Amino acid sequence: MVGTLSFALLTTAALLAATGGGPPRRPRARELGIATGILPAGPLDAITDVAGVKVGHVTLVEGEDIRTGVTVVLSHIGNVFQEKVPAAIFVANGFGKMTGISQVDELGTLETPIALTGTLSTWRVADAVAEWVLGLPGNADVHSVNPVVGECNDFFLSDGRRRPVTRDQVFGALAAASVGPVPEGCVGAGTGTRCLGFKGGIGTASRLLPGSLGGWTVGVLAQTNFGGVLTVAGVPVGTELGRHAFKDELESPERGSCMVVIATDAPLDARQLKRVAARVPMGLARVGSFASNGSGDYAIALSTNPSGMVRHEAPGARHVTLLPDEDLSQIFLATVEATEEAVLNSLFAATTTRGFQGHVVEALPVDKVLEILRRHGALQTK
């Protein structure tokens, strides 16, 4: 029972099993009739609908002052250094700390798991990710590695100056990473985050393109920690709830971040993936973000298609299959829709949290939200 422990270290498997003694899993947005967009979701409605993609969390809850953790996303089940995937990073607002950007921009490949954590734990997590990659079988002769680590500032609920996320938590998340359902809300890197006036966290969603549009899958995972005016299915929910950016001064400076990972099985190169990643802010805007001055908004896009995989030091020319740019529009739409739903899932799944210096962040009041949406005719009937 997380609430009664002075120290808790939870892996993905433990989170999935931890139903006794704690609050039941809160319904996701789609389970409540909030189905945004026009494209269908994948079977799991998660980034793990993209075949081979794995997600792992470790949640770190210690005493009254630590509410943080680490979340990892692996592009495939093999050696991620020896079999690099095409990738790109888009920075919508650069008030953040992310390691590994320059090499991804230069080479267009990803050679490590993507890790997400709290701000001042970024470099410890990067060091642990590098150690993990160097230790993989077959990597004994590797002398350079480029860990990609993003962060959100969870200082309001967690004493980030203690830099609590260490090698043990990173290795635990990597060991727990799986291809199945993804726990959401107050888990992993989302344990201490806030979003749009309420408790944020980790959220995920996916879109499955019909065969006539290529049949590709696009999955998104978001670590949400940003301000704005919460909008759900086009309805100004944050305004009606009386909780939104600049309330009461029009109240407090808006600051935070959002880290978004996009995975697809479509055959895209780094240039095209940069274009995909650039659509993430459109999904964030749909839920009410305006990319405030203090918000670090980053999107990392990768393709798992075998054609684009770069095998380490493989000699000779490569023959790569690429989707024509004319077919990218449906990928863009899928990215926007999945980003929007991933953020909503992070909010709907999160629970009220008390942490550092007695601060409390309330969960989204789901019943009130549903009442507002019904009044606006924005709920789908089952």
The 8 nearest C-alpha neighbors of each residue, nearest first, counted from 0:
[[1, 20, 2, 3, 21, 4, 17, 19],
 [0, 2, 4, 3, 7, 21, 60, 6],
 [1, 3, 0, 4, 21, 5, 60, 20],
 [4, 2, 1, 0, 5, 6, 7, 62],
 [3, 5, 6, 1, 2, 7, 0, 61],
 [4, 6, 62, 61, 3, 7, 60, 63],
 [7, 5, 61, 4, 60, 62, 8, 59],
 [6, 8, 60, 59, 4, 9, 1, 61],
 [7, 9, 59, 58, 57, 10, 6, 60],
 [10, 8, 58, 57, 13, 7, 14, 11],
 [9, 11, 57, 13, 12, 56, 175, 14],
 [10, 12, 14, 56, 13, 175, 55, 15],
 [13, 11, 15, 14, 10, 16, 175, 9],
 [12, 14, 16, 10, 15, 11, 9, 17],
 [15, 13, 17, 11, 16, 12, 10, 9],
 [14, 16, 12, 13, 17, 11, 182, 18],
 [17, 15, 13, 14, 18, 12, 19, 11],
 [18, 16, 14, 15, 19, 13, 21, 0],
 [19, 17, 16, 23, 21, 20, 22, 15],
 [18, 20, 21, 17, 0, 22, 23, 16],
 [19, 21, 0, 18, 22, 17, 1, 23],
 [22, 20, 19, 0, 18, 23, 17, 1],
 [21, 23, 24, 18, 20, 19, 25, 350],
 [24, 22, 18, 25, 21, 19, 20, 17],
 [23, 25, 26, 22, 348, 18, 27, 21],
 [24, 26, 348, 23, 27, 347, 349, 22],
 [27, 25, 30, 24, 28, 348, 31, 347],
 [26, 28, 30, 344, 29, 347, 348, 25],
 [27, 29, 33, 31, 30, 344, 347, 343],
 [28, 30, 33, 34, 32, 31, 27, 35],
 [29, 31, 27, 28, 32, 26, 33, 34],
 [32, 30, 29, 28, 33, 26, 27, 378],
 [31, 33, 379, 29, 378, 30, 34, 380],
 [34, 32, 29, 28, 378, 31, 35, 379],
 [33, 35, 29, 32, 36, 28, 379, 232],
 [36, 34, 232, 33, 340, 37, 336, 339],
 [35, 37, 336, 38, 34, 39, 232, 337],
 [36, 38, 39, 35, 336, 34, 333, 332],
 [37, 39, 36, 206, 40, 208, 333, 207],
 [40, 38, 206, 207, 41, 37, 208, 205],
 [39, 41, 206, 44, 205, 207, 38, 42],
 [40, 42, 44, 207, 206, 43, 205, 48],
 [43, 41, 44, 40, 48, 45, 205, 207],
 [44, 42, 45, 41, 48, 180, 47, 205],
 [45, 43, 204, 205, 41, 40, 42, 48],
 [46, 44, 204, 205, 203, 43, 47, 48],
 [45, 47, 218, 219, 48, 205, 220, 49],
 [46, 48, 49, 52, 45, 178, 53, 179],
 [47, 49, 46, 45, 50, 41, 43, 218],
 [50, 48, 47, 52, 216, 46, 263, 264],
 [49, 51, 52, 48, 47, 264, 178, 75],
 [50, 52, 75, 76, 53, 49, 178, 74],
 [53, 51, 74, 75, 47, 73, 50, 49],
 [54, 52, 178, 177, 73, 176, 72, 47],
 [55, 53, 72, 176, 177, 71, 73, 178],
 [176, 54, 56, 172, 175, 71, 70, 11],
 [57, 55, 70, 187, 172, 11, 10, 69],
 [56, 58, 10, 187, 172, 9, 69, 68],
 [59, 57, 187, 68, 9, 186, 8, 67],
 [58, 60, 68, 67, 8, 7, 66, 61],
 [61, 59, 66, 7, 65, 6, 58, 67],
 [60, 62, 6, 65, 5, 63, 7, 59],
 [63, 61, 5, 64, 6, 65, 60, 4],
 [64, 62, 354, 355, 65, 61, 357, 356],
 [63, 65, 355, 354, 157, 158, 62, 61],
 [66, 64, 157, 61, 60, 158, 67, 63],
 [67, 65, 157, 60, 191, 190, 59, 156],
 [66, 68, 190, 191, 59, 188, 65, 58],
 [69, 67, 187, 58, 188, 59, 57, 116],
 [68, 70, 188, 187, 116, 57, 115, 56],
 [69, 71, 56, 187, 115, 188, 114, 55],
 [72, 70, 114, 55, 113, 54, 115, 112],
 [71, 73, 54, 113, 112, 53, 114, 74],
 [74, 72, 112, 53, 75, 52, 54, 113],
 [73, 75, 52, 303, 72, 51, 53, 112],
 [76, 74, 51, 52, 73, 77, 53, 79],
 [75, 77, 51, 78, 74, 52, 73, 53],
 [78, 76, 75, 79, 82, 81, 74, 80],
 [79, 77, 81, 80, 82, 76, 135, 75],
 [78, 80, 82, 110, 83, 111, 81, 77],
 [81, 79, 110, 82, 78, 83, 111, 132],
 [80, 82, 311, 78, 310, 79, 83, 110],
 [83, 81, 310, 79, 80, 309, 78, 308],
 [82, 84, 309, 110, 109, 80, 308, 79],
 [83, 85, 308, 108, 109, 309, 302, 86],
 [84, 86, 108, 269, 107, 301, 302, 268],
 [87, 85, 301, 108, 269, 107, 300, 109],
 [86, 88, 273, 269, 300, 272, 299, 107],
 [87, 89, 299, 298, 273, 300, 90, 276],
 [88, 90, 298, 276, 277, 297, 273, 91],
 [91, 89, 297, 92, 93, 296, 298, 88],
 [90, 92, 296, 297, 89, 93, 280, 277],
 [93, 91, 296, 295, 90, 94, 294, 290],
 [92, 94, 295, 95, 90, 91, 296, 294],
 [95, 93, 295, 294, 293, 92, 96, 292],
 [96, 94, 295, 93, 97, 150, 294, 256],
 [95, 97, 150, 149, 98, 118, 94, 121],
 [96, 98, 149, 148, 95, 99, 150, 100],
 [97, 99, 147, 148, 100, 146, 96, 149],
 [98, 100, 147, 145, 146, 101, 102, 103],
 [99, 101, 103, 102, 98, 104, 97, 88],
 [102, 100, 104, 103, 99, 105, 98, 106],
 [103, 101, 105, 104, 100, 106, 99, 145],
 [102, 104, 107, 100, 106, 105, 101, 108],
 [103, 105, 101, 102, 107, 106, 100, 87],
 [104, 106, 102, 103, 107, 101, 108, 100],
 [107, 105, 103, 108, 102, 104, 269, 101],
 [106, 108, 103, 269, 86, 104, 85, 105],
 [109, 107, 85, 86, 84, 103, 106, 83],
 [108, 110, 84, 83, 86, 111, 85, 103],
 [109, 111, 80, 83, 79, 108, 145, 112],
 [112, 110, 146, 79, 80, 109, 113, 132],
 [111, 113, 73, 72, 114, 71, 74, 147],
 [114, 112, 72, 147, 71, 148, 111, 73],
 [113, 115, 71, 148, 70, 112, 149, 72],
 [116, 114, 149, 70, 150, 69, 148, 188],
 [115, 117, 188, 69, 150, 68, 121, 151],
 [118, 116, 150, 151, 152, 120, 153, 119],
 [117, 119, 152, 150, 151, 120, 121, 116],
 [118, 120, 121, 162, 159, 117, 160, 122],
 [119, 121, 162, 123, 118, 117, 122, 164],
 [122, 120, 124, 119, 118, 123, 125, 116],
 [123, 121, 125, 124, 120, 126, 119, 98],
 [124, 122, 126, 125, 120, 121, 165, 127],
 [123, 125, 127, 121, 122, 126, 128, 120],
 [126, 124, 122, 128, 127, 123, 146, 148],
 [125, 127, 123, 129, 124, 128, 122, 130],
 [126, 128, 130, 166, 124, 129, 125, 131],
 [129, 127, 131, 125, 130, 126, 124, 146],
 [128, 130, 126, 132, 127, 131, 146, 133],
 [129, 131, 127, 133, 128, 132, 134, 126],
 [132, 130, 128, 134, 129, 133, 127, 135],
 [133, 131, 129, 134, 135, 130, 128, 111],
 [134, 132, 130, 131, 135, 138, 129, 141],
 [133, 135, 131, 132, 130, 136, 138, 139],
 [134, 136, 132, 138, 133, 137, 131, 78],
 [137, 135, 138, 134, 139, 78, 133, 132],
 [136, 138, 139, 135, 140, 81, 78, 134],
 [139, 137, 141, 140, 136, 135, 133, 134],
 [138, 140, 141, 137, 133, 134, 136, 135],
 [139, 141, 138, 142, 137, 133, 143, 134],
 [142, 140, 138, 139, 143, 133, 144, 137],
 [143, 141, 140, 144, 133, 139, 138, 145],
 [144, 142, 141, 145, 133, 129, 140, 146],
 [143, 145, 129, 146, 142, 110, 141, 133],
 [144, 146, 99, 147, 110, 111, 143, 102],
 [147, 145, 111, 125, 99, 129, 128, 148],
 [148, 146, 99, 98, 113, 145, 114, 111],
 [149, 147, 114, 98, 97, 115, 113, 125],
 [150, 148, 97, 115, 114, 96, 116, 258],
 [151, 149, 116, 118, 117, 115, 96, 121],
 [150, 152, 117, 256, 118, 153, 224, 116],
 [151, 153, 118, 117, 154, 255, 150, 256],
 [152, 154, 191, 192, 155, 157, 117, 156],
 [153, 155, 157, 159, 156, 152, 158, 191],
 [156, 154, 153, 157, 355, 358, 191, 158],
 [157, 155, 354, 355, 191, 154, 153, 66],
 [156, 158, 65, 66, 154, 355, 64, 159],
 [159, 157, 160, 64, 154, 65, 161, 355],
 [158, 160, 161, 162, 154, 157, 119, 117],
 [161, 159, 162, 158, 119, 163, 154, 120],
 [160, 162, 159, 163, 158, 119, 120, 65],
 [163, 161, 120, 160, 159, 119, 164, 158],
 [162, 164, 161, 165, 120, 159, 65, 67],
 [165, 163, 120, 162, 168, 68, 124, 123],
 [164, 166, 167, 168, 123, 163, 124, 169],
 [165, 167, 127, 169, 168, 170, 124, 164],
 [168, 166, 170, 165, 169, 171, 164, 127],
 [167, 169, 171, 170, 166, 165, 57, 164],
 [170, 168, 166, 172, 171, 167, 173, 127],
 [169, 171, 173, 167, 172, 168, 166, 174],
 [172, 170, 168, 174, 169, 173, 167, 175],
 [171, 173, 56, 55, 175, 57, 169, 174],
 [174, 172, 170, 176, 175, 171, 55, 169],
 [173, 175, 171, 172, 176, 170, 55, 10],
 [174, 176, 172, 55, 173, 11, 10, 171],
 [55, 177, 175, 54, 173, 53, 174, 172],
 [176, 178, 53, 54, 179, 175, 55, 52],
 [177, 179, 53, 47, 52, 51, 54, 180],
 [178, 180, 177, 47, 181, 53, 43, 54],
 [181, 179, 43, 182, 178, 45, 47, 177],
 [180, 182, 183, 179, 54, 45, 203, 47],
 [183, 181, 180, 15, 11, 14, 186, 184],
 [184, 182, 201, 202, 348, 345, 186, 181],
 [183, 185, 349, 200, 348, 345, 201, 186],
 [186, 184, 190, 200, 349, 189, 183, 350],
 [187, 185, 190, 189, 58, 184, 183, 188],
 [188, 186, 68, 58, 69, 56, 57, 70],
 [187, 189, 69, 116, 68, 70, 190, 115],
 [200, 188, 190, 201, 185, 186, 192, 187],
 [189, 191, 185, 186, 67, 66, 187, 188],
 [192, 190, 153, 66, 67, 156, 189, 157],
 [191, 193, 153, 224, 199, 189, 200, 190],
 [194, 192, 199, 198, 224, 197, 225, 196],
 [193, 195, 199, 224, 225, 197, 196, 226],
 [194, 196, 226, 227, 229, 197, 225, 228],
 [195, 197, 194, 243, 242, 226, 193, 198],
 [198, 196, 194, 362, 361, 363, 195, 193],
 [199, 197, 193, 362, 360, 361, 194, 349],
 [198, 200, 193, 194, 346, 192, 223, 345],
 [189, 201, 199, 184, 345, 185, 223, 192],
 [200, 202, 222, 184, 189, 345, 183, 221],
 [203, 201, 345, 341, 344, 183, 221, 342],
 [202, 204, 341, 220, 45, 219, 46, 221],
 [205, 203, 45, 44, 341, 337, 219, 218],
 [206, 204, 218, 44, 45, 337, 40, 217],
 [205, 207, 40, 217, 41, 333, 39, 216],
 [208, 206, 216, 41, 40, 39, 215, 209],
 [207, 209, 214, 215, 212, 216, 206, 213],
 [210, 208, 214, 212, 211, 207, 213, 215],
 [209, 211, 214, 213, 212, 208, 215, 207],
 [210, 212, 209, 213, 214, 208, 215, 329],
 [213, 211, 210, 209, 208, 214, 329, 215],
 [212, 214, 210, 215, 211, 208, 209, 326],
 [213, 215, 210, 208, 209, 212, 207, 216],
 [216, 214, 208, 213, 265, 264, 207, 217],
 [215, 217, 207, 263, 206, 49, 264, 208],
 [216, 218, 263, 206, 205, 262, 333, 207],
 [219, 217, 46, 205, 262, 261, 45, 204],
 [218, 220, 261, 46, 204, 203, 260, 337],
 [219, 221, 203, 260, 259, 202, 46, 341],
 [222, 220, 259, 202, 201, 258, 223, 341],
 [221, 223, 201, 258, 257, 200, 189, 259],
 [224, 222, 257, 200, 199, 194, 221, 225],
 [223, 225, 194, 193, 256, 255, 192, 257],
 [226, 224, 255, 194, 256, 195, 223, 257],
 [227, 225, 195, 253, 194, 244, 288, 254],
 [226, 228, 288, 244, 287, 195, 243, 289],
 [227, 229, 287, 243, 237, 244, 195, 230],
 [230, 228, 237, 287, 195, 286, 236, 227],
 [229, 231, 286, 235, 287, 234, 236, 233],
 [232, 230, 234, 233, 286, 236, 229, 235],
 [233, 231, 234, 35, 377, 230, 33, 34],
 [232, 234, 231, 230, 235, 285, 286, 377],
 [233, 235, 231, 230, 232, 236, 372, 375],
 [236, 234, 230, 238, 237, 229, 239, 233],
 [235, 237, 239, 230, 238, 234, 229, 240],
 [238, 236, 229, 240, 228, 242, 243, 239],
 [237, 239, 241, 240, 236, 235, 242, 243],
 [238, 240, 236, 241, 237, 235, 371, 242],
 [241, 239, 237, 238, 242, 236, 367, 368],
 [242, 240, 238, 239, 237, 243, 246, 236],
 [243, 241, 237, 240, 196, 238, 246, 244],
 [242, 244, 228, 237, 196, 246, 227, 238],
 [243, 245, 227, 246, 228, 226, 253, 250],
 [246, 244, 249, 250, 251, 248, 247, 243],
 [245, 247, 249, 250, 244, 248, 243, 242],
 [246, 248, 250, 249, 245, 251, 244, 243],
 [249, 247, 250, 246, 245, 251, 252, 244],
 [248, 245, 246, 247, 250, 244, 251, 243],
 [251, 247, 248, 245, 246, 249, 252, 244],
 [250, 252, 245, 253, 248, 246, 244, 247],
 [253, 251, 254, 245, 250, 244, 293, 291],
 [254, 252, 226, 251, 291, 244, 293, 255],
 [255, 253, 293, 294, 225, 252, 226, 291],
 [254, 256, 225, 294, 224, 293, 152, 151],
 [257, 255, 295, 294, 224, 225, 151, 296],
 [256, 258, 223, 296, 224, 222, 225, 295],
 [257, 259, 222, 297, 221, 296, 298, 149],
 [258, 260, 221, 298, 220, 297, 299, 257],
 [259, 261, 299, 220, 219, 298, 300, 221],
 [262, 260, 300, 219, 218, 299, 301, 259],
 [263, 261, 301, 218, 300, 302, 217, 219],
 [264, 262, 217, 302, 265, 216, 49, 303],
 [263, 265, 304, 303, 302, 216, 215, 49],
 [264, 266, 263, 215, 267, 304, 302, 322],
 [267, 265, 321, 304, 322, 320, 264, 302],
 [268, 266, 321, 271, 265, 322, 302, 272],
 [267, 269, 271, 270, 85, 272, 266, 307],
 [268, 270, 272, 107, 86, 87, 271, 85],
 [271, 269, 273, 272, 268, 274, 87, 107],
 [270, 272, 274, 273, 268, 269, 267, 275],
 [271, 273, 275, 269, 274, 270, 87, 300],
 [274, 272, 87, 276, 270, 271, 275, 269],
 [273, 275, 277, 271, 272, 276, 270, 278],
 [274, 276, 272, 277, 273, 278, 331, 271],
 [277, 275, 273, 278, 298, 274, 300, 89],
 [276, 278, 274, 275, 279, 89, 273, 280],
 [277, 279, 276, 281, 275, 280, 335, 331],
 [278, 280, 282, 281, 277, 276, 335, 338],
 [281, 279, 283, 282, 278, 284, 277, 91],
 [282, 280, 284, 279, 283, 278, 335, 285],
 [281, 283, 335, 339, 338, 285, 279, 280],
 [282, 284, 280, 285, 281, 288, 286, 339],
 [285, 283, 288, 287, 281, 286, 282, 280],
 [284, 286, 282, 283, 287, 339, 281, 230],
 [287, 285, 230, 284, 283, 229, 231, 288],
 [286, 288, 228, 229, 284, 227, 230, 285],
 [289, 287, 227, 284, 283, 290, 286, 226],
 [288, 290, 291, 227, 284, 287, 226, 283],
 [291, 289, 288, 294, 92, 292, 296, 91],
 [290, 292, 294, 293, 289, 253, 254, 226],
 [291, 293, 294, 290, 254, 94, 92, 253],
 [294, 292, 254, 291, 94, 255, 295, 253],
 [295, 293, 256, 255, 254, 291, 94, 292],
 [294, 296, 94, 256, 95, 93, 92, 257],
 [295, 297, 257, 92, 91, 256, 294, 258],
 [298, 296, 90, 258, 89, 91, 259, 295],
 [297, 299, 259, 89, 276, 88, 260, 258],
 [300, 298, 88, 260, 87, 261, 276, 259],
 [301, 299, 261, 87, 86, 276, 272, 262],
 [302, 300, 86, 262, 85, 261, 263, 272],
 [301, 303, 263, 264, 304, 85, 262, 267],
 [302, 304, 264, 305, 263, 84, 74, 301],
 [303, 305, 264, 266, 306, 302, 307, 265],
 [306, 304, 308, 307, 303, 266, 84, 264],
 [307, 305, 319, 304, 308, 320, 266, 318],
 [306, 308, 305, 319, 304, 85, 309, 84],
 [307, 309, 84, 305, 83, 306, 82, 310],
 [310, 308, 83, 82, 84, 311, 307, 85],
 [311, 309, 82, 81, 313, 83, 308, 312],
 [310, 312, 81, 313, 82, 309, 80, 83],
 [311, 313, 314, 310, 81, 309, 315, 82],
 [312, 314, 311, 310, 315, 309, 316, 317],
 [315, 313, 312, 316, 317, 311, 310, 309],
 [314, 316, 317, 313, 312, 318, 310, 309],
 [315, 317, 318, 314, 313, 319, 309, 312],
 [318, 316, 319, 315, 309, 314, 307, 306],
 [317, 319, 316, 320, 306, 307, 321, 315],
 [320, 318, 306, 307, 317, 321, 266, 308],
 [319, 321, 306, 266, 318, 322, 307, 267],
 [322, 320, 266, 267, 323, 319, 268, 307],
 [321, 323, 266, 267, 324, 326, 320, 265],
 [324, 322, 325, 326, 321, 327, 267, 266],
 [323, 325, 327, 326, 322, 271, 328, 321],
 [324, 326, 323, 327, 328, 322, 329, 330],
 [327, 325, 324, 323, 328, 322, 329, 330],
 [328, 326, 330, 324, 329, 325, 331, 323],
 [329, 327, 331, 330, 326, 332, 325, 324],
 [328, 330, 332, 331, 327, 333, 326, 212],
 [331, 329, 333, 327, 328, 332, 334, 275],
 [330, 332, 328, 334, 329, 333, 275, 327],
 [333, 331, 329, 335, 334, 330, 336, 328],
 [332, 334, 330, 336, 331, 206, 335, 337],
 [335, 333, 331, 337, 332, 336, 338, 330],
 [336, 334, 282, 332, 338, 333, 337, 279],
 [335, 337, 339, 333, 338, 334, 36, 332],
 [336, 338, 340, 204, 205, 334, 339, 335],
 [339, 337, 341, 282, 335, 336, 340, 334],
 [338, 340, 282, 336, 337, 342, 341, 283],
 [339, 341, 343, 337, 342, 338, 204, 344],
 [342, 340, 203, 202, 204, 344, 338, 343],
 [343, 341, 345, 340, 344, 339, 202, 338],
 [342, 344, 340, 346, 345, 341, 347, 28],
 [345, 343, 202, 347, 341, 346, 342, 27],
 [344, 346, 202, 184, 201, 200, 342, 343],
 [347, 345, 199, 343, 344, 349, 348, 363],
 [346, 348, 344, 349, 345, 27, 343, 28],
 [349, 347, 184, 25, 345, 346, 344, 183],
 [350, 348, 184, 185, 346, 347, 198, 362],
 [351, 349, 362, 352, 348, 185, 198, 361],
 [352, 350, 361, 362, 360, 198, 349, 353],
 [351, 353, 360, 359, 350, 354, 361, 198],
 [354, 352, 359, 358, 357, 360, 156, 351],
 [353, 355, 156, 64, 63, 358, 357, 157],
 [354, 356, 64, 156, 157, 357, 358, 63],
 [357, 355, 358, 354, 64, 63, 156, 155],
 [356, 358, 355, 354, 353, 359, 63, 156],
 [359, 357, 354, 356, 353, 355, 156, 360],
 [360, 358, 353, 352, 361, 354, 357, 351],
 [359, 361, 352, 198, 351, 197, 353, 362],
 [362, 360, 351, 197, 198, 359, 363, 352],
 [361, 363, 351, 350, 198, 197, 349, 364],
 [362, 364, 197, 365, 346, 347, 361, 198],
 [365, 363, 367, 366, 362, 368, 361, 347],
 [364, 366, 368, 367, 363, 369, 347, 362],
 [367, 365, 369, 368, 364, 370, 371, 363],
 [368, 366, 370, 369, 365, 364, 371, 240],
 [367, 369, 365, 371, 370, 366, 372, 364],
 [368, 370, 372, 366, 371, 367, 373, 365],
 [369, 371, 367, 373, 368, 372, 366, 374],
 [372, 370, 368, 374, 369, 373, 367, 375],
 [371, 373, 377, 369, 375, 374, 370, 378],
 [374, 372, 376, 370, 375, 371, 378, 377],
 [373, 375, 371, 372, 376, 370, 377, 369],
 [374, 376, 372, 373, 377, 371, 234, 378],
 [377, 375, 373, 374, 378, 372, 379, 371],
 [376, 378, 372, 375, 373, 232, 379, 33],
 [379, 377, 32, 33, 373, 376, 372, 380],
 [378, 380, 32, 33, 381, 377, 34, 376],
 [381, 379, 378, 32, 31, 33, 377, 376],
 [380, 379, 32, 31, 378, 30, 33, 29]]
